[in-house]
């Protein structure tokens, strides 16, 4: 259903190719297989900052 690396709405704001490039350039790629790859961790860190006006249950939820 989604392209590899697709993390929902966030990838419409921040391109996952850009995230991968920055991870490579900074030498931050994981050295071993992890449950959460570096790319996913970056998006999980960015999400609360970019969507701070949204509640846990979703934007606009009452």
N, C-alpha and C positions, 0 to 999 in steps of 0.2 A: 504494500500500500504506500509506503514512504520510501524515498531514496535512502541508501546507506548513509548514516550520520544525521538523518533528519530528526530534529528535536522539536517538531511542532512550529508554533508561531515564531519562536525565537530565531529560527534560521531565516526568517524573512527580514529580520533586522540585522543579524550578524551572520555572514556567510561562513559555513563550516570549513570551506577551503581556506579562508583567511585564518581561522582559528588553527587549523592544521599547520599552515605556514609559520605562524608565530610560535607554535609549540616546537616545530623543527628548528627554527632559527635560534631559539633560546635554549635548546638542548633539554627541553622538559618532557620529551617523550618517555613514556614508561619503559623500563628496562625488562620487566617481566609481565606476563599476562595478568591483568587485574580485572576485578569485577566491574570497575568503572574506568574505562579508558580516559586518557588525558583530555580528549575532546569533550567528553561528557561532563567531566569535572568542571571544565571552563564554562560550559553552558549553565551548569547548576550554580556556579558562583555568580555569573552574570544575571541570571533570571531575577533574583530578588532585587537587584539594583535597578534593572530596567523596568520591572513591573511592580514597583513599590506601592503603587496606589491600588493594587488588586488584593483581594482577600485570599485566604487559603482555599476557599471553596470556588473562587473564580471572580473575574471582573464583573462588576455590576450585580452580583448576587445580593439578594436582600434577605 
